Amino acid sequence: MRTLLLLTMSIALPLAAPEAKTVNILMEGVPDTRYVQEMLPEFKARTGIDVQVEVVNYAEMHTKLVPQLVAQQGSYDAIVVDFYWVGEFTKAGWLQPLDDRIRKDGVDTSVYVPAVMDLVGRVGGVTYMLPFYNYAMGLTYRKDMLEDPKHQQAFKTKYGMDLKVPTGWDEYLKQVAYFSEAGIPDFKGVVNQGLRPDPIAMEWSNYLFARGGRYYDERWNPGLTSDAAVKALEDYKTNIRKYGPVGAASFGFDEAFNVAAQGHAYSYITYNPFRAVYDDPKSSAVVGKMEITPVPGGGLNGAWGWAIPNSSPDPEAAWTFLKYIEGPEVVKKRAMLGGAPTRTDVFDDPELSKRFPYYPQLKQLLLTSHNFPVFTYTPQFVEVLGRELSLAATGEKEPKAALETANAEFADLLRKDGKLK
């Protein structure tokens, strides 16, 4: 593996853009956006280019972006794209292919995590984006309780197996049951984010993959009626109704994270950037007690990508910025601040691994993650899936019936998109 220094030398790029003035970007109000903003004074000093970042909440982004993307010339020179929108934006022809620029400047895209590059990088063999930050999901758990000799003995007596970091899904479910039934006051084995549509759809995907299920096969035939999918939804329903806190069926990720961070749950499958927040005493009562590991069988991938829209007023200046912000030196700086990188070389950096001892787990988490269906109607599918999963989790519908409905509507959307005949 080449070092960051060698990578820096090998893709050293000219940063000056002719007659460039200002790069305008629309971004979501998340920590990684703040870390990008901290890099902007250095970028201006090196290039003379101003960068103006308009920050909005996620719910506003799509509505603000689309009118600018369909215009002959929009307001944004560069944009960030959630994986939800990749199918829509590329099929509509709103994004500029980047392959010619990548070849001309010798940008090494092989350093990106392959699954992330597939999610927010290449579509149909064409590179439209440089991956920005990841929000793949992992299993967070109370390592102090896992290492407690009292619990280790009791667990082995009950199940005939060691209490350790789970590598199998059934092993993890036994841990959830054990800690829920251990008689610890105001404590559950798991907390879930059961709110429809996005929180439950994203979280349940981990259960599906852990059971060996998949959303579709190589021909885009939907797979939500498989035995694995039904069993995964039964697992989810059990965890929500039997082993989780009251109200979890309506929790978003903030509410669910707060339960775990305040010490009221053994485990929570969540977005990996939250791992660092567990160690922030301003937000957590379990500092030094929580750890993260890949979901057994591989969890859900998630990421954003940098893109240049066809309506960009200054695509050359935008590309200059993308080369800078995704260069190894700057990605490392963002990671040191707490960012969620998408480059494998960053996870191998000794300085970062010393600062964040869980980096090896994060790298493995990314390398084993699975992608959600990315097609033109991904947002509509999330609505369908979230609705049916919620009905099953709350007992209003049997898991098999809920998944049959979701599968049929998924197939309709795929036919509408031309992926399924």
C-alpha positions in Angstrom: 0.0 0.0 0.0 1.4 3.4 -1.0 1.7 5.9 1.7 -0.2 9.2 1.8 3.0 11.0 1.0 3.6 9.0 -2.1 -0.1 9.4 -3.1 0.3 13.1 -2.6 3.3 13.2 -4.9 1.7 10.9 -7.5 -1.4 12.9 -8.0 -0.1 16.4 -7.3 -2.4 18.6 -9.4 -2.4 22.1 -10.7 -4.8 24.0 -8.6 -5.1 27.3 -10.4 -8.2 27.7 -12.5 -8.2 30.4 -15.2 -10.4 33.4 -14.4 -12.1 31.5 -11.6 -13.9 33.7 -9.1 -16.3 31.8 -6.8 -17.5 28.2 -6.6 -21.0 27.9 -5.2 -22.1 24.6 -3.6 -25.2 23.4 -1.8 -24.6 21.1 1.1 -26.4 19.4 4.0 -25.9 20.6 7.5 -23.8 17.7 8.8 -20.4 17.5 10.5 -18.6 16.7 7.3 -19.8 19.9 5.8 -18.2 21.8 8.6 -15.0 20.0 8.1 -15.0 21.0 4.4 -15.7 24.6 5.4 -12.6 24.5 7.6 -10.5 23.7 4.5 -11.8 26.7 2.4 -9.3 29.4 3.6 -6.4 27.1 2.6 -8.0 26.4 -0.8 -8.4 30.2 -1.5 -4.8 30.8 -0.5 -3.6 28.2 -2.9 -5.9 29.0 -5.8 -7.4 32.4 -5.4 -10.9 30.8 -5.7 -13.6 31.6 -3.2 -16.0 28.9 -2.2 -19.5 29.8 -1.0 -21.3 26.9 0.8 -25.0 27.2 1.2 -26.1 24.9 4.0 -29.6 23.6 4.3 -31.3 20.6 6.0 -31.7 17.4 4.1 -35.4 17.8 3.5 -34.8 21.0 1.5 -31.9 19.8 -0.7 -33.7 17.9 -3.4 -36.3 20.7 -3.8 -33.6 23.4 -4.2 -31.4 21.3 -6.5 -33.8 20.2 -9.2 -34.7 23.6 -10.6 -31.0 24.5 -10.8 -30.2 21.2 -12.5 -32.8 21.5 -15.2 -31.8 25.1 -16.0 -29.5 25.8 -18.9 -27.3 27.6 -16.3 -27.9 27.1 -12.6 -26.6 28.6 -9.4 -24.4 25.8 -8.2 -20.9 25.1 -9.7 -20.6 21.8 -7.8 -23.1 19.7 -5.8 -23.1 16.8 -3.4 -25.4 13.9 -4.2 -26.9 11.4 -1.8 -27.0 7.9 -3.1 -30.9 8.1 -3.1 -30.6 10.6 -6.0 -27.9 9.0 -8.1 -30.3 7.0 -10.4 -32.5 10.0 -11.0 -29.7 12.6 -11.6 -27.7 10.4 -13.9 -30.7 9.1 -15.9 -31.9 12.7 -16.4 -28.5 13.7 -17.7 -27.9 16.3 -15.1 -24.3 15.4 -14.1 -21.1 15.8 -16.1 -19.0 12.7 -16.7 -15.7 13.1 -15.0 -13.6 10.4 -16.7 -11.8 12.7 -19.2 -10.9 15.1 -16.4 -9.7 12.2 -14.2 -7.5 10.8 -17.0 -6.1 14.2 -17.9 -5.1 15.0 -14.3 -4.1 11.5 -13.3 -6.5 11.3 -10.4 -6.4 7.9 -8.8 -9.9 6.7 -8.1 -8.7 3.2 -7.2 -8.2 4.4 -3.6 -11.9 4.6 -3.0 -13.7 1.8 -1.2 -15.1 -0.3 -4.1 -18.7 -0.5 -2.8 -18.7 3.3 -2.2 -17.5 3.9 -5.7 -20.3 1.7 -7.0 -22.8 3.7 -4.9 -21.8 7.3 -5.5 -19.0 7.2 -8.1 -19.6 5.2 -11.3 -22.9 4.4 -13.0 -23.0 2.2 -16.1 -19.2 2.3 -16.3 -19.1 6.2 -16.3 -17.6 8.2 -13.4 -20.0 11.0 -12.5 -18.9 11.6 -8.9 -16.0 11.5 -6.5 -17.1 9.9 -3.2 -17.4 12.5 -0.5 -18.2 10.9 2.9 -19.7 7.6 4.0 -22.5 6.8 6.4 -22.4 3.0 6.2 -24.1 1.3 9.2 -22.4 -0.8 11.8 -23.2 -2.6 15.0 -22.4 -0.5 18.1 -22.4 -2.3 21.4 -21.4 -2.0 25.1 -17.9 -3.5 25.2 -17.7 -3.0 28.9 -20.7 -5.4 29.4 -19.3 -7.8 26.9 -16.1 -8.0 28.9 -17.7 -8.3 32.3 -16.9 -11.7 33.8 -20.3 -11.9 35.5 -22.1 -11.5 32.2 -19.6 -13.8 30.4 -20.3 -16.6 32.9 -24.1 -16.1 32.9 -24.3 -16.0 29.1 -22.2 -19.2 28.7 -24.3 -20.9 31.2 -27.5 -19.9 29.4 -26.4 -20.5 25.8 -23.3 -22.7 25.9 -21.2 -20.2 24.0 -18.7 -17.4 24.8 -19.9 -13.8 25.2 -17.7 -11.9 22.7 -17.9 -9.5 19.7 -20.5 -11.2 17.6 -19.5 -12.6 14.2 -22.8 -14.4 13.5 -26.3 -13.0 13.3 -27.9 -15.6 15.6 -25.1 -15.1 18.1 -25.9 -11.4 18.1 -29.6 -12.0 18.6 -28.9 -14.2 21.6 -26.9 -11.3 23.1 -29.9 -9.0 22.6 -32.1 -11.5 24.4 -29.7 -12.1 27.2 -29.2 -8.4 28.0 -32.9 -7.7 27.8 -33.6 -10.5 30.3 -30.7 -9.9 32.6 -32.7 -7.9 35.1 -30.8 -4.6 34.6 -33.1 -1.7 35.5 -34.2 0.6 32.6 -32.0 -1.4 30.2 -32.7 -3.2 26.9 -30.7 -5.5 24.6 -31.3 -3.3 21.6 -32.8 0.0 20.5 -34.1 0.5 17.0 -35.0 3.4 14.7 -38.5 2.3 13.6 -39.7 5.6 12.2 -41.1 5.3 8.6 -40.0 5.6 5.9 -36.2 6.3 5.8 -35.0 5.3 9.4 -36.7 1.9 9.4 -35.9 1.1 5.7 -32.2 1.8 6.3 -31.9 -0.1 9.6 -33.9 -3.1 8.5 -31.6 -3.5 5.4 -28.9 -4.6 7.9 -31.2 -7.4 9.1 -31.9 -8.4 5.5 -28.2 -8.7 4.6 -27.4 -10.4 7.9 -29.9 -13.1 7.1 -28.3 -13.6 3.6 -31.2 -11.8 1.8 -30.8 -9.3 -1.0 -33.1 -6.7 -2.5 -32.7 -8.1 -6.1 -30.7 -10.5 -8.2 -28.4 -9.9 -11.1 -31.4 -9.4 -13.4 -33.1 -7.0 -11.0 -35.8 -9.5 -10.0 -37.0 -8.4 -6.5 -36.1 -10.6 -3.6 -38.2 -9.4 -0.8 -40.4 -12.5 -0.6 -37.5 -14.8 0.1 -37.4 -16.9 3.3 -34.4 -14.8 4.4 -36.3 -11.5 4.0 -39.3 -12.8 5.9 -37.0 -14.1 8.7 -35.2 -10.8 8.8 -38.5 -8.9 9.3 -39.5 -11.3 12.0 -36.2 -10.7 13.8 -36.8 -6.9 13.5 -40.3 -7.2 14.8 -39.1 -9.2 17.8 -36.4 -6.7 18.6 -38.8 -3.8 18.4 -41.7 -5.3 20.4 -39.9 -7.7 22.8 -36.4 -6.5 23.4 -36.5 -2.7 22.8 -37.7 0.3 24.7 -41.3 1.5 24.5 -41.8 3.8 21.5 -38.9 2.5 19.4 -41.3 1.8 16.5 -41.5 5.6 16.1 -37.9 6.5 16.9 -35.7 8.4 14.4 -32.0 8.0 14.6 -31.7 10.9 17.1 -34.1 9.3 19.6 -32.6 5.8 19.1 -29.0 7.1 19.5 -29.9 9.0 22.6 -31.2 5.8 24.3 -27.9 4.0 23.6 -25.7 7.0 24.4 -27.4 7.5 27.8 -26.6 3.9 28.7 -30.1 2.3 28.3 -29.3 -0.3 25.6 -26.7 -2.9 24.9 -26.6 -2.4 21.2 -27.8 -0.1 18.3 -27.2 -0.6 14.6 -26.4 2.9 13.3 -24.4 5.1 11.0 -20.7 4.7 11.7 -20.0 8.5 12.2 -22.0 8.2 15.4 -19.1 6.1 16.8 -17.1 9.2 17.6 -20.1 10.9 19.3 -20.3 8.1 21.9 -17.0 9.4 23.2 -18.2 13.0 23.5 -19.1 13.7 27.1 -21.5 16.5 26.0 -23.6 13.9 24.2 -22.9 10.6 25.9 -23.0 8.9 29.3 -21.1 5.9 27.9 -17.8 7.5 27.1 -15.2 4.7 26.5 -17.8 2.0 26.9 -19.2 1.7 23.3 -17.5 0.1 20.3 -18.4 -0.6 16.7 -18.1 -3.7 14.6 -19.4 -4.8 11.2 -22.9 -6.1 11.2 -22.5 -9.9 10.9 -23.0 -10.7 7.2 -22.3 -7.1 6.2 -24.3 -4.0 6.8 -25.8 -1.3 4.7 -23.6 1.1 2.8 -24.4 4.8 2.5 -22.5 7.7 1.0 -22.6 11.1 -0.7 -20.6 12.1 -3.8 -19.2 15.3 -5.3 -20.5 16.1 -8.8 -20.4 18.8 -11.3 -23.8 19.5 -12.9 -24.2 20.2 -16.6 -25.8 23.5 -15.5 -22.6 24.5 -13.6 -21.6 28.2 -14.4 -17.9 27.3 -13.9 -17.1 23.6 -14.2 -13.3 24.2 -14.4 -13.2 25.9 -11.1 -15.5 23.3 -9.6 -13.2 20.5 -10.8 -10.2 22.4 -9.3 -12.1 22.4 -6.0 -13.0 18.7 -6.2 -9.4 17.7 -6.9 -8.3 19.7 -3.8 -11.0 18.6 -1.4 -10.6 14.9 -2.3 -6.8 15.0 -2.4 -5.1 12.7 0.2 -3.7 15.6 2.3 -7.1 17.3 2.7 -9.1 14.1 3.2 -6.7 13.2 6.0 -7.2 16.6 7.6 -11.0 16.2 7.4 -10.7 12.7 8.9 -8.5 14.1 11.8 -11.4 16.5 12.6 -13.8 13.5 12.7 -14.9 13.1 9.1 -16.1 9.9 7.5 -13.7 9.2 4.7 -14.3 7.0 1.6 -10.6 6.3 0.7 -9.0 3.1 1.9 -5.6 4.7 2.2 -6.9 7.1 4.9 -8.0 4.1 7.0 -4.4 2.7 6.7 -2.8 5.9 7.9 -0.9 5.2 11.2 -1.6 8.7 12.7 -5.3 8.4 12.1 -5.4 4.8 13.5 -3.6 6.1 16.6 -6.2 8.9 17.0 -9.1 6.6 16.3 -8.3 3.0 17.4 -11.5 1.7 15.8 -10.4 2.6 12.3 -9.6 -1.0 11.4 -13.2 -1.9 12.2 -14.5 1.0 10.1 -12.5 -0.1 7.1 -13.7 -3.7 7.4 -17.3 -2.4 7.9 -17.0 -0.5 4.6 -15.3 -3.3 2.7 -18.1 -5.7 3.7 -21.1 -3.4 3.2 -23.9 -3.9 0.8 -25.6 -1.3 -1.4 -29.3 -0.3 -1.3 -31.1 -0.4 -4.7 -30.0 2.6 -6.7 -32.3 3.4 -9.6 -34.4 6.3 -10.8 -37.2 5.6 -8.2 -35.1 4.9 -5.1 -36.9 7.6 -3.0 -40.3 6.2 -4.0 -39.2 2.7 -3.1 -38.0 3.9 0.3 -41.5 5.2 0.9 -43.1 1.9 0.0 -40.6 -0.2 2.0 -40.8 2.0 5.1 -44.6 1.9 5.1 -44.7 -1.9 4.9 -41.9 -2.5 7.4 -43.6 -0.2 9.9 -46.9 -2.0 9.5 -45.2 -5.3 10.3 -43.1 -4.0 13.1 -46.1 -2.6 14.9 -48.1 -5.8 14.4 -50.7 -4.2 12.0 -49.6 -6.6 9.2 -47.9 -10.0 9.1 -44.2 -9.8 7.9 -44.8 -12.1 4.9 -47.8 -10.1 3.7 -46.0 -6.8 4.2 -43.0 -8.0 2.2 -45.3 -9.3 -0.6 -46.8 -5.9 -1.0 -43.3 -4.2 -0.9 -42.0 -6.7 -3.4 -44.9 -6.1 -5.8 -44.5 -2.3 -5.7 -40.8 -2.6 -6.0 -41.3 -4.6 -9.2 -43.7 -2.0 -10.5 -41.1 0.8 -10.0 -38.4 -1.3 -11.6 -40.6 -1.9 -14.7 -41.3 1.8 -14.8 -37.6 2.4 -14.8 -37.0 -0.2 -17.5 -34.8 -2.4 -15.3 -37.3 -5.2 -15.1 -39.2 -6.5 -18.1 
